[in-house]
Amino acid sequence: MRIARASASPPPWNHGVHHACLSIVGQGAKSMRVGDDTYVTDESRMLVATADLPVTGRVMRASPAEPFLYAQLELDPARIAALTPRVFPLGLPKAVDCGALDTHDAQPEIVDAVVRLMQLIAQPDDIDLLAPLIVDEILIRLLRGPSGARVAQVGLADSTTQRISRAVAWIRDHYLDPMTVESLARQVDMSPSTFHHHFRAVTSMSPLQCQKVLRLQEARRLMCVSAMDARQACRSVGYVSASQFSREYARLFGDAPGRDVLKLRDEAVPLSRVAP
């Protein structure tokens, strides 16, 4: 489990890869963008992600008096695979929407279980015995909830969601390599047209858009962490045209590479391949 706290809303949007997980806000609010879609979570809304995705996130409401409080639990495919037949003994319900992100009303039972899981930090002797039981309780309640059909797909190695997750992982690990929809489709055993349709349905973007976002995120990280200039970062992430790189960078991050990186350094915003 990951726990985060912020006492102020940082001005820039943070970019990274968001893993399949449950996210709960205890106080404050957060916005997340995937492609053209925006999702807002606060004390009343929780977020369920069922695939790894390149996202943009930002804390929207936080102050020293009322800090932003956030808990994130990654969804373990093996645990979900073990629990799904017990929750759905008559077979899986059909997922109406195959999008990888969903927000809905925070379920009190899930929030309570997450709080109990966090409280185990102060009870180290009980963690090994009780944490797995509480995690299973959370997963069972997720499977029985509004996103249950989609959460169940995380545990199926051959599900559409998992195939698209494998494709996103390949793009993330090989963002410098030449890529075609046809080659990706072959890797996940789909026809090109079916793959393209499902990729966009799950991620809200095309495979080439996903590759571009991941390249630009890495370029931004290199300029901040490795002190590369824009031209060096451009070449390092596979761009041939510096003008195209600057144009697409500004479209994604809202400013030219040089000015954007200066702002990030001034504000000391941490950057990594993992989403906020």
C-alpha positions as CSV (number, residue, x, y, z in Angstrom):
1,M,0.0,0.0,0.0
2,R,1.1,3.5,-0.8
3,I,0.2,6.4,1.4
4,A,0.6,10.1,0.5
5,R,0.1,13.5,2.2
6,A,0.4,17.0,0.8
7,S,-0.2,20.3,2.6
8,A,-0.4,22.4,-0.6
9,S,-1.7,21.9,-4.2
10,P,1.4,22.0,-6.5
11,P,0.9,24.2,-9.6
12,P,2.1,21.7,-12.3
13,W,0.4,18.5,-13.4
14,N,2.5,15.4,-12.6
15,H,2.9,12.8,-15.4
16,G,3.7,9.1,-15.1
17,V,2.4,5.6,-15.3
18,H,-0.5,4.6,-13.1
19,H,-0.7,1.0,-12.1
20,A,-3.8,-1.1,-11.6
21,C,-5.0,-0.1,-8.2
22,L,-7.7,1.2,-5.8
23,S,-7.2,4.8,-4.8
24,I,-9.0,6.4,-1.9
25,V,-8.8,10.1,-0.8
26,G,-9.2,10.6,3.0
27,Q,-9.2,14.4,2.7
28,G,-8.8,16.9,-0.1
29,A,-9.3,16.2,-3.8
30,K,-7.3,15.0,-6.8
31,S,-7.8,15.2,-10.6
32,M,-6.5,12.7,-13.1
33,R,-6.4,12.8,-16.9
34,V,-6.1,9.9,-19.3
35,G,-6.3,10.9,-22.9
36,D,-9.2,13.3,-23.2
37,D,-11.0,11.9,-20.1
38,T,-10.8,13.5,-16.6
39,Y,-11.5,11.8,-13.3
40,V,-11.9,13.6,-9.9
41,T,-11.6,11.8,-6.6
42,D,-12.3,13.2,-3.1
43,E,-13.6,11.9,0.2
44,S,-16.8,10.8,-1.5
45,R,-15.4,9.3,-4.7
46,M,-12.9,6.5,-5.0
47,L,-11.0,5.5,-8.2
48,V,-10.4,2.0,-9.5
49,A,-7.8,1.4,-12.2
50,T,-7.6,-2.0,-13.9
51,A,-4.7,-1.5,-16.2
52,D,-1.3,0.3,-16.3
53,L,-1.8,3.6,-18.1
54,P,0.2,6.8,-18.8
55,V,-1.7,9.5,-16.8
56,T,-1.6,13.1,-15.7
57,G,-2.5,13.8,-12.1
58,R,-2.7,16.8,-9.7
59,V,-3.7,17.5,-6.1
60,M,-6.6,19.9,-6.4
61,R,-7.4,20.7,-2.8
62,A,-4.9,20.7,0.1
63,S,-3.8,23.1,2.8
64,P,-1.6,23.0,6.0
65,A,-4.8,23.0,8.1
66,E,-6.5,20.3,5.9
67,P,-3.8,18.3,4.1
68,F,-4.5,16.0,1.2
69,L,-4.5,12.4,2.4
70,Y,-4.4,9.5,-0.1
71,A,-4.1,5.7,0.0
72,Q,-3.4,3.5,-2.9
73,L,-3.6,-0.3,-3.0
74,E,-2.2,-2.1,-6.1
75,L,-4.5,-4.9,-7.5
76,D,-2.7,-8.2,-7.4
77,P,-3.8,-10.4,-10.3
78,A,-3.0,-13.6,-8.5
79,R,-5.1,-12.7,-5.5
80,I,-8.0,-11.6,-7.7
81,A,-7.7,-14.8,-9.8
82,A,-8.0,-16.9,-6.6
83,L,-11.0,-14.9,-5.2
84,T,-13.0,-14.4,-8.4
85,P,-14.5,-18.0,-8.7
86,R,-15.6,-17.7,-5.1
87,V,-17.3,-14.4,-5.6
88,F,-18.8,-15.4,-9.0
89,P,-19.4,-19.2,-8.7
90,L,-21.9,-19.0,-11.6
91,G,-19.6,-17.2,-13.9
92,L,-18.3,-13.6,-14.5
93,P,-20.8,-10.8,-15.2
94,K,-20.3,-9.0,-18.4
95,A,-18.4,-5.7,-18.2
96,V,-20.5,-3.0,-19.7
97,D,-17.5,-0.6,-20.2
98,C,-14.0,-1.8,-20.7
99,G,-12.3,1.5,-19.8
100,A,-9.4,1.0,-17.4
101,L,-10.4,3.8,-15.0
102,D,-13.6,4.3,-13.1
103,T,-14.8,6.5,-10.2
104,H,-17.8,5.9,-8.1
105,D,-19.1,6.5,-4.6
106,A,-16.6,5.5,-1.9
107,Q,-18.0,2.4,-0.3
108,P,-17.9,2.7,3.6
109,E,-17.0,-0.9,4.0
110,I,-13.9,-0.5,1.7
111,V,-12.9,2.7,3.3
112,D,-13.1,1.1,6.8
113,A,-11.0,-1.9,5.6
114,V,-8.3,0.4,4.1
115,V,-8.2,2.3,7.4
116,R,-7.7,-1.0,9.3
117,L,-4.9,-1.9,6.9
118,M,-3.1,1.4,7.5
119,Q,-3.5,0.9,11.3
120,L,-1.5,-2.3,11.1
121,I,1.6,-0.1,10.5
122,A,1.5,0.5,14.3
123,Q,1.1,-3.2,14.9
124,P,4.0,-4.8,13.2
125,D,3.5,-8.2,14.9
126,D,0.1,-8.5,13.3
127,I,0.9,-7.4,9.8
128,D,1.9,-10.9,8.4
129,L,-1.3,-12.5,9.8
130,L,-3.9,-9.8,9.3
131,A,-2.8,-7.8,6.3
132,P,-3.6,-10.6,3.7
133,L,-7.0,-11.1,5.3
134,I,-7.9,-7.4,5.1
135,V,-6.5,-7.1,1.5
136,D,-8.7,-10.1,0.5
137,E,-11.7,-8.4,2.2
138,I,-11.1,-5.2,0.1
139,L,-10.8,-7.2,-3.1
140,I,-13.9,-9.2,-2.4
141,R,-15.9,-5.9,-1.8
142,L,-14.4,-4.5,-5.0
143,L,-15.5,-7.6,-7.0
144,R,-19.0,-7.2,-5.6
145,G,-19.1,-3.5,-6.2
146,P,-19.9,-1.3,-9.3
147,S,-16.4,-2.1,-10.9
148,G,-16.5,-5.8,-10.1
149,A,-16.7,-7.1,-13.6
150,R,-13.7,-5.0,-14.6
151,V,-11.7,-5.8,-11.5
152,A,-12.2,-9.5,-12.2
153,Q,-10.6,-9.0,-15.6
154,V,-7.3,-8.1,-13.8
155,G,-7.1,-11.8,-12.6
156,L,-7.6,-13.3,-16.1
157,A,-4.4,-13.6,-18.0
158,D,-6.2,-13.7,-21.3
159,S,-8.7,-11.0,-20.7
160,T,-8.9,-8.0,-23.0
161,T,-7.8,-5.7,-20.2
162,Q,-4.7,-7.8,-19.4
163,R,-3.8,-8.0,-23.1
164,I,-3.9,-4.3,-23.4
165,S,-1.9,-3.9,-20.1
166,R,0.8,-6.2,-21.6
167,A,0.8,-4.0,-24.7
168,V,1.2,-0.8,-22.6
169,A,4.0,-2.4,-20.7
170,W,5.8,-3.3,-23.9
171,I,5.5,0.2,-25.2
172,R,6.8,1.6,-21.8
173,D,9.8,-0.8,-21.9
174,H,10.5,-0.3,-25.6
175,Y,9.5,3.3,-26.2
176,L,12.6,3.9,-28.3
177,D,11.8,1.0,-30.7
178,P,9.9,1.3,-34.0
179,M,6.3,0.1,-33.4
180,T,3.3,-0.7,-35.5
181,V,-0.2,-1.6,-34.5
182,E,0.2,-4.8,-36.4
183,S,3.3,-5.9,-34.5
184,L,1.7,-5.1,-31.1
185,A,-1.5,-6.9,-32.1
186,R,0.4,-10.0,-32.9
187,Q,2.1,-9.9,-29.5
188,V,-1.3,-10.0,-27.7
189,D,-2.9,-12.4,-30.2
190,M,-5.5,-9.9,-31.6
191,S,-6.3,-8.7,-35.1
192,P,-5.0,-5.2,-35.8
193,S,-8.5,-3.7,-36.0
194,T,-9.7,-5.4,-32.8
195,F,-6.5,-4.5,-31.0
196,H,-6.8,-0.8,-32.0
197,H,-10.4,-0.7,-30.9
198,H,-9.8,-2.3,-27.5
199,F,-6.6,-0.3,-26.9
200,R,-8.5,3.0,-27.4
201,A,-11.4,1.8,-25.3
202,V,-9.2,0.8,-22.4
203,T,-6.6,3.6,-22.4
204,S,-8.6,6.5,-24.1
205,M,-5.7,6.9,-26.6
206,S,-4.2,5.1,-29.6
207,P,-1.0,3.0,-29.3
208,L,1.0,5.7,-31.1
209,Q,-0.4,8.4,-28.8
210,C,0.6,6.2,-25.8
211,Q,4.2,5.8,-27.2
212,K,4.4,9.6,-27.7
213,V,3.2,10.4,-24.2
214,L,5.7,7.9,-22.7
215,R,8.6,9.3,-24.7
216,L,7.7,12.9,-23.7
217,Q,7.4,11.9,-20.0
218,E,10.8,10.3,-20.2
219,A,12.3,13.4,-21.9
220,R,10.9,15.6,-19.2
221,R,12.4,13.3,-16.5
222,L,15.8,13.3,-18.2
223,M,15.9,17.1,-18.5
224,C,15.1,17.4,-14.8
225,V,17.1,14.6,-13.3
226,S,20.0,14.2,-15.7
227,A,20.3,17.9,-16.6
228,M,20.0,17.3,-20.3
229,D,19.0,20.2,-22.6
230,A,16.0,19.9,-24.9
231,R,18.1,18.8,-27.9
232,Q,19.8,16.0,-26.0
233,A,16.5,14.8,-24.5
234,C,14.8,15.0,-27.9
235,R,17.4,12.6,-29.4
236,S,17.5,10.4,-26.3
237,V,13.8,9.5,-26.6
238,G,13.8,8.9,-30.3
239,Y,12.7,12.1,-31.9
240,V,14.4,13.1,-35.1
241,S,12.9,16.6,-35.4
242,A,13.6,19.1,-32.6
243,S,10.8,21.3,-33.7
244,Q,8.3,18.5,-33.6
245,F,9.6,17.5,-30.2
246,S,9.1,21.0,-28.8
247,R,5.7,21.4,-30.4
248,E,4.4,18.1,-28.9
249,Y,6.1,18.7,-25.6
250,A,4.3,22.1,-25.2
251,R,1.0,20.5,-26.2
252,L,1.3,17.9,-23.5
253,F,3.0,19.9,-20.7
254,G,1.7,23.4,-21.4
255,D,5.0,25.1,-22.1
256,A,8.2,24.9,-24.1
257,P,10.7,22.3,-22.7
258,G,13.2,24.8,-21.3
259,R,10.7,27.0,-19.5
260,D,8.8,23.9,-18.2
261,V,11.9,22.3,-16.7
262,L,13.0,25.6,-15.1
263,K,9.6,25.8,-13.4
264,L,9.8,22.2,-12.2
265,R,13.3,22.8,-10.8
266,D,12.2,26.0,-9.0
267,E,9.2,24.1,-7.5
268,A,11.2,21.0,-6.8
269,V,8.5,18.7,-8.2
270,P,9.6,15.0,-8.1
271,L,9.5,13.1,-11.4
272,S,9.5,9.4,-12.0
273,R,8.0,6.7,-14.2
274,V,5.4,6.1,-11.6
275,A,2.3,8.2,-11.6
276,P,1.4,10.4,-8.6
